[in-house]
Amino acid sequence: MSRDAEVIIVGGGLAGIAAAVTVASTGRKTLHLAPKAPPDRRTSALMRPSVDFLLSAGLITDPASLGTALTQIRIIDATSRLVRAPETLFDSREAGLDAFGWNFPNIALLESFERVRSGLDNLTTIEAPMQALTRVDDGWRLTLPDGTTLEAPLVVGSDGKKSLVRAAAGFRAREHGFTQAALVADLELARPVDGASIEFHYPQGPFTLVPAGGQRANLVWIDDREVLRDIQAAGKERFTELLQEKSQRLFGRLTPLTPAHMFLLSNLSVEKAGMDGVVLAGEAAHAFPPIGAQGLNLGLRDVADLAHVIATPGIGTDWADTVSTDYAARRATDLARTGGMVDTLFRSLLADFLPAQALRATGLWALKSVPALRKRAFSVGMGIG
């Protein structure tokens, strides 16, 4: 086989660039197919283990210079249900930490990742998408839109929910769409949230204010997609009025600083995340509603495990197949546990069934009152064990 690289990474998002950098850092000759995309104005709340990974991989140098520390998580049951949950506050100091993590602008992370990528001699970036993927004798052939072909033993698909790598390599995926969507925008607050992420839990999903430094916060508002479309169409004045109502006026006037953008929500999972010399990372392998700040955190754990498997000594001549098989086994428990946790939490927020509401309220009372459960919640929420 005429190899253009040992590993080809497909996907130009944050998980894709992180994968390209960490794989190349293992010493493998790496190609990165990373088509240019519009600026991503969203933010990512990364928990401390993810930030520690970025620091160890050299992808960032100082989290405080790029993001805002998340020191508290405050959950407020804003429903009018018969059985309501207590207000619950998690403080990072309880876990012996100065912060649970940091809220980063995606643009700032992307710039930092790209600087590191450009300094690696064994990593070549091509700003083009993959058009086709076919199996060859001892690896894979990727075809670009201009007809160029590239070959490598190992392919990493980090090309999002609609992954062409996943489809072409024959991975079986399950996807479920929700009637809810997420509305995101940057806000200025009359009274700051400081380092607290504030989650107002409403019947159709949470209304969350994530600290973005100073008087600013990032809004993530989950509701029925038709409701959110009407809000977008109603204009800035009506949007501002609704912000005051949904935030219960706890932080004074909330002023939109950016237009509100809507993202449809769905769950996506694969039976296994690697096979036959192909591995899936990031949203190519898993996607779910933005609950519990798990999306990119889970993707970075994919990248960390991929780098670990590739760097394992003595993986033999059929190393690409071994890597994909070992990676799938290594990721299986985390993907199942995290996906199940987020799905259960999201559905519990939407449940109209009274026993389900009571169970959720009881669970929050326990988290509020039982130290051992609070400690376990910290660990699960940050992706530890």
C-alpha positions in Angstrom: 0.0 0.0 0.0 1.3 3.4 -0.9 0.7 5.3 2.3 0.2 9.1 2.4 0.1 8.9 6.2 -0.2 6.5 9.0 -3.3 8.2 10.3 -5.8 10.4 8.6 -8.1 12.5 10.8 -11.4 13.8 9.2 -13.1 16.8 10.8 -12.1 20.4 11.5 -13.9 21.0 14.7 -12.4 21.2 18.2 -12.4 17.4 18.7 -10.9 16.9 15.3 -8.1 19.3 15.8 -7.4 17.9 19.2 -7.3 14.4 17.8 -4.9 15.5 15.0 -2.5 17.1 17.5 -2.5 14.3 20.0 -2.2 11.5 17.4 0.7 13.4 15.7 2.3 13.8 19.1 2.6 10.0 19.4 5.0 10.1 16.5 2.7 8.8 13.8 2.7 10.6 10.4 -0.7 12.3 10.4 -2.9 14.0 7.8 -5.8 16.2 8.9 -8.7 16.9 6.6 -10.1 20.1 8.0 -12.4 22.1 5.8 -12.9 25.8 6.8 -16.1 26.4 8.6 -17.9 29.6 9.7 -16.8 31.0 13.1 -18.4 29.1 16.0 -19.7 31.7 18.4 -20.8 29.2 21.0 -18.9 28.4 24.2 -17.9 25.1 25.8 -17.9 24.4 29.5 -15.0 22.1 30.1 -14.6 20.3 33.4 -11.3 20.1 35.2 -10.2 16.6 33.8 -10.8 17.9 30.2 -8.8 21.1 31.0 -6.0 19.0 32.6 -5.9 16.9 29.4 -5.7 20.0 27.2 -2.8 21.3 29.4 -0.9 18.0 29.3 -1.4 17.8 25.5 -0.1 21.3 25.1 -3.3 22.5 23.4 -3.7 25.3 25.9 -1.3 26.9 28.4 -3.4 28.8 30.9 -7.2 28.2 31.2 -7.7 31.5 33.0 -6.4 33.5 30.0 -8.9 31.9 27.7 -12.0 31.2 29.8 -14.1 31.9 32.9 -13.8 29.7 36.0 -16.9 27.7 36.9 -17.0 27.6 40.7 -20.7 26.8 41.4 -23.7 25.1 39.8 -27.0 26.3 41.0 -30.2 24.4 40.1 -33.6 26.1 40.5 -36.8 24.2 39.9 -38.9 26.8 38.1 -41.9 24.6 37.3 -45.3 24.9 38.8 -45.6 21.1 39.3 -47.2 19.6 42.3 -43.9 18.0 43.3 -41.0 20.4 43.0 -37.3 19.8 43.6 -35.4 21.9 46.2 -33.0 24.6 45.0 -29.6 22.8 45.0 -26.1 24.4 45.0 -22.9 22.6 44.2 -19.7 24.5 45.2 -16.3 23.4 43.9 -14.8 24.1 47.3 -16.7 21.1 48.6 -14.7 18.9 46.2 -11.4 20.6 47.3 -11.2 22.5 43.9 -10.9 26.2 43.1 -13.2 25.5 40.1 -15.2 22.7 38.5 -13.8 23.8 35.1 -13.9 26.8 32.8 -16.3 28.2 30.2 -14.3 28.8 27.0 -15.3 30.7 23.8 -15.0 28.1 21.1 -13.2 30.6 18.9 -10.5 31.1 21.6 -10.0 27.3 21.9 -9.8 26.9 18.1 -7.1 29.5 17.8 -5.1 27.9 20.5 -5.4 24.4 19.0 -4.5 25.7 15.5 -1.3 27.4 16.8 -0.2 24.1 18.3 -1.2 22.1 15.1 0.9 24.4 12.9 4.1 23.7 14.9 4.1 19.9 14.4 6.4 18.7 11.6 4.7 15.3 11.2 1.2 16.8 10.9 -0.1 18.1 7.5 -3.4 19.9 7.2 -5.5 19.9 4.1 -8.5 22.4 4.1 -10.8 20.1 2.2 -13.6 17.6 3.1 -13.7 13.9 2.5 -16.0 12.9 -0.4 -15.6 9.1 -0.3 -14.0 6.4 1.8 -13.3 2.9 0.4 -11.5 -0.1 1.8 -8.2 -1.1 0.1 -5.9 -4.1 0.7 -4.4 -3.0 4.1 -6.1 0.3 4.9 -8.4 2.9 3.6 -8.5 5.3 0.6 -10.1 8.7 1.0 -11.2 10.7 -2.1 -11.4 14.5 -2.0 -13.7 16.7 -4.0 -11.0 17.5 -6.6 -10.4 13.8 -7.2 -7.2 13.5 -5.1 -6.9 10.2 -3.2 -5.1 9.7 0.1 -4.4 6.3 1.8 -3.6 5.3 5.4 -4.0 2.3 7.6 -6.0 4.2 10.3 -8.8 6.7 9.8 -10.3 8.8 12.5 -13.8 10.2 11.9 -14.5 13.3 13.9 -16.8 14.8 11.3 -19.9 15.5 13.3 -23.4 14.1 13.6 -23.8 13.5 9.9 -20.4 11.8 9.7 -19.5 10.5 6.2 -16.8 8.4 7.8 -19.3 6.6 10.0 -21.6 5.9 7.1 -19.0 4.8 4.6 -17.2 2.5 7.1 -20.5 0.7 8.0 -21.0 1.8 11.6 -24.5 1.3 12.9 -25.9 4.4 14.6 -29.1 5.1 16.5 -30.5 8.7 16.4 -33.5 10.1 18.1 -34.7 13.6 17.4 -36.4 15.7 20.1 -39.2 18.3 19.6 -37.0 20.6 21.7 -34.2 22.8 20.4 -31.6 25.0 22.1 -31.4 28.8 21.7 -28.0 30.4 22.4 -26.9 34.0 22.8 -24.5 36.2 24.7 -26.0 38.4 27.4 -25.1 41.3 29.6 -26.5 41.1 33.1 -27.3 44.0 35.5 -26.1 41.8 38.3 -23.3 39.2 37.6 -23.6 35.5 38.2 -19.9 35.6 39.2 -18.6 32.0 38.7 -22.0 30.3 39.1 -23.8 28.4 36.3 -27.5 29.0 37.0 -29.9 26.4 35.7 -33.7 27.2 35.8 -35.5 24.0 35.2 -38.7 24.5 33.3 -41.2 21.9 32.0 -39.8 21.9 28.4 -36.1 22.1 29.4 -33.6 24.2 31.3 -32.9 27.9 30.9 -29.2 28.2 31.8 -26.9 31.2 32.3 -23.2 30.2 32.1 -20.7 32.7 33.4 -18.6 34.4 30.7 -16.7 36.9 32.8 -17.7 40.3 34.3 -21.3 41.1 33.7 -21.6 38.7 30.8 -23.2 35.2 30.6 -23.9 32.7 27.8 -27.5 31.7 27.4 -28.6 28.1 26.7 -32.4 28.0 26.5 -34.0 24.6 25.8 -37.7 24.7 24.8 -40.0 23.4 22.1 -38.5 24.4 18.7 -41.7 26.2 17.6 -41.6 28.3 20.8 -38.0 29.2 20.1 -38.7 30.0 16.5 -41.5 32.4 17.6 -39.1 34.0 20.0 -36.5 34.6 17.3 -39.2 36.1 15.1 -40.6 38.3 17.8 -37.7 40.8 17.8 -35.2 42.0 20.4 -37.6 43.8 22.6 -39.8 40.7 23.2 -36.8 38.5 23.6 -35.5 40.8 26.3 -38.8 40.7 28.1 -38.8 37.0 28.1 -35.3 36.8 29.4 -36.4 38.8 32.5 -39.3 36.4 33.0 -37.3 33.2 32.6 -34.5 34.4 34.9 -37.1 35.4 37.5 -35.4 38.8 37.5 -32.7 37.5 39.9 -30.0 39.2 37.9 -31.8 42.4 36.9 -32.1 43.3 33.3 -30.7 40.8 30.8 -29.6 42.4 27.6 -28.8 40.4 24.4 -25.4 41.2 23.0 -25.6 38.8 20.0 -28.4 37.5 17.9 -30.0 34.3 19.2 -29.2 31.1 17.2 -31.2 27.9 17.4 -29.8 24.3 17.3 -32.0 21.2 16.9 -31.5 18.6 19.6 -31.1 14.8 19.2 -29.5 11.8 20.7 -27.0 9.8 18.7 -25.0 6.7 19.6 -23.1 3.9 17.9 -22.9 0.3 18.8 -19.1 0.5 18.9 -16.7 3.4 18.4 -14.0 1.6 16.4 -13.6 -1.3 13.9 -11.6 -2.4 10.9 -9.0 0.4 11.2 -11.6 3.2 11.6 -12.4 5.0 14.9 -15.1 7.6 15.6 -14.6 10.5 18.0 -16.7 13.5 19.1 -20.1 13.9 17.6 -19.5 11.3 15.0 -19.8 8.8 17.8 -22.1 10.5 20.3 -24.4 13.5 20.5 -27.1 14.5 23.0 -28.8 17.6 24.4 -26.5 20.2 26.2 -27.3 18.9 29.7 -24.6 18.6 32.3 -21.8 20.1 30.1 -20.9 16.7 28.7 -20.6 17.1 24.9 -17.0 18.3 24.2 -15.8 16.8 27.5 -16.8 13.3 26.2 -15.2 14.1 22.9 -11.9 15.0 24.5 -12.0 11.8 26.5 -12.3 10.0 23.1 -9.2 11.8 22.0 -7.3 11.0 25.1 -8.1 7.3 24.9 -7.2 7.2 21.2 -3.8 8.7 21.9 -3.3 6.2 24.7 -4.1 3.2 22.5 -1.9 4.4 19.6 1.0 5.0 21.9 0.7 1.5 23.5 4.0 -0.4 22.9 4.0 -3.6 20.8 0.7 -3.3 19.0 2.1 -5.3 16.0 2.0 -5.2 12.2 -1.8 -5.0 12.1 -1.7 -2.1 14.4 -4.5 -0.1 12.8 -7.1 -2.9 13.3 -5.7 -3.4 16.8 -6.0 0.3 17.6 -9.6 0.5 16.4 -10.6 -2.7 18.4 -8.9 -1.6 21.6 -10.2 1.9 21.3 -13.8 0.6 21.0 -13.4 -1.5 24.1 -11.8 1.2 26.0 -14.5 3.8 25.2 -17.6 1.5 25.6 -18.3 2.0 29.3 -17.8 5.7 29.3 -20.0 6.2 26.2 -22.8 4.1 27.5 -22.7 5.6 31.0 -22.5 9.2 29.9 -25.1 8.9 27.2 -27.5 7.1 29.5 -27.0 9.7 32.3 -27.6 12.7 30.0 -30.7 11.0 28.3 -32.2 10.1 31.7 -31.6 13.6 33.1 -33.1 15.3 30.1 -36.2 13.1 30.0 -36.7 13.6 33.8 -36.8 17.3 33.2 -39.6 16.9 30.6 -41.6 14.2 32.5 -45.2 15.0 33.3 -45.8 11.7 35.0 -46.2 12.5 38.7 -44.1 9.6 40.1 -41.3 10.6 37.8 -41.4 14.1 39.1 -41.4 12.9 42.6 -38.4 10.6 41.9 -36.5 13.5 40.4 -37.3 15.8 43.4 -36.3 13.1 45.8 -33.0 12.7 44.0 -32.2 16.4 44.2 -33.1 16.3 47.9 -30.7 13.5 48.4 -28.0 15.3 46.4 -28.6 18.4 48.5 -28.5 16.5 51.8 -26.2 13.4 51.5 -22.5 14.2 51.3 -21.6 10.8 49.8 -24.1 11.3 47.0 -22.9 14.9 46.4 -19.3 13.6 46.1 -20.4 10.9 43.6 -22.3 13.5 41.6 -19.1 15.7 41.4 -17.2 12.7 40.0 -19.8 11.7 37.5 -20.4 15.2 36.3 -16.7 15.8 35.7 -16.3 12.4 34.0 -14.1 10.9 36.7 -14.6 7.1 37.0 
